[in-house]
Amino acid sequence: MSEYKIVKKSTKKKIGRKKYTIDGFEMSPKLKKHKSTIDIDKVVVVNKEMQELSIKQQFQITYRKLFRIVMELLETDSSEGDIKLALNEVEKMKRIIKNKYQKVLMEKEYIRMWNKTLLLEKQLKERLLLIELFMAPESRKGKGR
């Protein structure tokens, strides 16, 4: 972890670097880099309320994207491969919630997020099962030697 300090000596500005660790929720900002600004790789949020708020915002953005994808797959004739890709994304989201967010969130909020992802996973698994059941028998059979 690095901290930058601007030291003003007369009219020249110097940037110094110190290394230390802070306990908190790490996140990387998605800012457009400009030539006149300092590059920021990580932001550590220490305040519990701000941690929870930032996690909720990150979750909502990711969940909305994933929800749109799942709804599109459920409404259209989608292939087995597309549904498996969406299932992988839901599984990835579940791992992030469990490994990264569980330590920071209150249990009520954690359970709410977990249940939302389980619901998406359940819908996709049901659709995958229907596709596998109604798939043409010829395509499931091997060469029959």
C-alpha positions as CSV (number, residue, x, y, z in Angstrom):
1,M,0.0,0.0,0.0
2,S,1.4,3.4,-0.9
3,E,0.5,6.9,0.2
4,Y,1.5,10.0,-1.8
5,K,2.4,13.2,-0.1
6,I,2.9,16.4,-1.9
7,V,5.6,18.5,-0.3
8,K,5.8,22.1,-1.3
9,K,9.3,23.6,-1.3
10,S,9.2,27.1,-2.8
11,T,7.6,26.7,-6.2
12,K,8.7,23.1,-6.9
13,K,6.4,20.2,-5.9
14,K,7.8,16.9,-5.0
15,I,5.9,13.6,-4.5
16,G,7.1,11.3,-1.8
17,R,6.1,7.7,-1.3
18,K,5.6,5.8,2.0
19,K,4.6,2.2,2.4
20,Y,2.3,0.8,5.1
21,T,-0.7,-1.4,5.4
22,I,-4.2,-0.4,6.4
23,D,-7.0,-2.8,7.4
24,G,-10.1,-2.1,5.2
25,F,-11.9,-3.0,2.0
26,E,-9.7,-2.6,-1.0
27,M,-11.1,-1.6,-4.3
28,S,-9.6,-0.4,-7.6
29,P,-11.3,2.7,-9.0
30,K,-12.4,2.7,-12.6
31,L,-11.4,6.3,-13.5
32,K,-10.2,7.6,-16.8
33,K,-6.6,8.5,-16.5
34,H,-5.7,12.1,-17.4
35,K,-2.2,13.4,-17.9
36,S,-2.6,16.0,-15.2
37,T,-3.8,13.6,-12.4
38,I,-2.1,11.1,-10.2
39,D,-2.6,7.4,-11.1
40,I,-4.6,5.5,-8.4
41,D,-4.3,1.8,-8.3
42,K,-6.1,1.0,-5.1
43,V,-8.4,2.7,-2.7
44,V,-8.8,1.3,0.8
45,V,-12.1,2.2,2.5
46,V,-11.7,2.1,6.3
47,N,-15.1,3.4,7.4
48,K,-17.6,0.4,7.9
49,E,-20.6,2.4,6.5
50,M,-18.7,3.5,3.4
51,Q,-17.4,-0.1,2.9
52,E,-20.9,-1.5,3.0
53,L,-22.2,1.3,0.7
54,S,-19.5,0.7,-1.9
55,I,-20.0,-3.0,-1.8
56,K,-23.7,-2.6,-2.3
57,Q,-23.1,-0.3,-5.3
58,Q,-20.6,-2.8,-6.9
59,F,-23.0,-5.7,-6.3
60,Q,-26.0,-3.8,-7.8
61,I,-24.0,-2.9,-11.0
62,T,-22.8,-6.5,-11.5
63,Y,-26.2,-8.0,-10.6
64,R,-28.1,-5.8,-13.0
65,K,-25.7,-6.8,-15.9
66,L,-26.0,-10.5,-14.9
67,F,-29.8,-10.3,-14.5
68,R,-30.2,-8.8,-18.0
69,I,-28.1,-11.6,-19.5
70,V,-30.0,-14.3,-17.6
71,M,-33.4,-12.8,-18.6
72,E,-32.3,-12.6,-22.3
73,L,-31.2,-16.3,-22.2
74,L,-34.5,-17.4,-20.6
75,E,-36.6,-15.5,-23.0
76,T,-34.9,-16.6,-26.2
77,D,-33.9,-20.0,-27.6
78,S,-30.4,-20.1,-26.2
79,S,-27.9,-22.9,-26.5
80,E,-26.6,-25.1,-23.8
81,G,-23.2,-23.4,-24.1
82,D,-24.6,-19.9,-23.5
83,I,-26.4,-21.0,-20.4
84,K,-23.3,-22.7,-19.1
85,L,-21.3,-19.5,-19.6
86,A,-24.0,-17.6,-17.7
87,L,-23.8,-20.2,-14.9
88,N,-20.1,-19.7,-14.7
89,E,-20.6,-15.9,-14.3
90,V,-23.2,-16.5,-11.5
91,E,-20.7,-18.9,-9.8
92,K,-18.0,-16.3,-10.0
93,M,-20.3,-13.7,-8.4
94,K,-21.1,-16.2,-5.6
95,R,-17.4,-16.7,-4.9
96,I,-16.8,-13.0,-4.8
97,I,-19.7,-12.5,-2.4
98,K,-18.4,-15.3,-0.2
99,N,-14.7,-14.6,-0.2
100,K,-14.5,-10.9,-0.5
101,Y,-17.8,-9.4,0.8
102,Q,-18.7,-11.7,3.6
103,K,-16.0,-10.3,5.9
104,V,-17.3,-6.7,5.5
105,L,-21.1,-7.0,5.2
106,M,-23.6,-7.4,7.9
107,E,-25.1,-10.8,7.9
108,K,-28.6,-9.6,6.7
109,E,-27.1,-7.9,3.6
110,Y,-24.8,-10.8,2.9
111,I,-27.8,-13.2,3.0
112,R,-29.8,-10.9,0.7
113,M,-27.0,-10.8,-1.9
114,W,-26.4,-14.6,-1.6
115,N,-30.1,-15.4,-2.1
116,K,-30.3,-13.1,-5.2
117,T,-27.5,-15.0,-6.9
118,L,-28.9,-18.4,-5.8
119,L,-32.2,-17.4,-7.6
120,L,-30.4,-16.6,-10.8
121,E,-28.4,-19.9,-10.5
122,K,-31.7,-21.9,-10.0
123,Q,-33.3,-20.3,-13.0
124,L,-30.4,-21.1,-15.2
125,K,-30.1,-24.7,-14.0
126,E,-33.8,-25.3,-14.6
127,R,-33.4,-24.0,-18.2
128,L,-30.3,-26.1,-18.7
129,L,-32.2,-29.2,-17.5
130,L,-35.1,-28.5,-19.9
131,I,-32.7,-28.1,-22.8
132,E,-31.0,-31.4,-21.9
133,L,-34.3,-33.2,-21.5
134,F,-35.8,-32.0,-24.8
135,M,-32.6,-32.2,-26.8
136,A,-33.0,-34.5,-29.8
137,P,-32.2,-38.1,-28.9
138,E,-30.0,-38.5,-32.0
139,S,-27.7,-35.7,-30.9
140,R,-27.2,-37.3,-27.4
141,K,-26.4,-40.8,-28.8
142,G,-22.8,-41.8,-29.5
143,K,-21.8,-43.8,-32.6
144,G,-23.2,-47.0,-31.1
145,R,-20.4,-49.3,-32.0
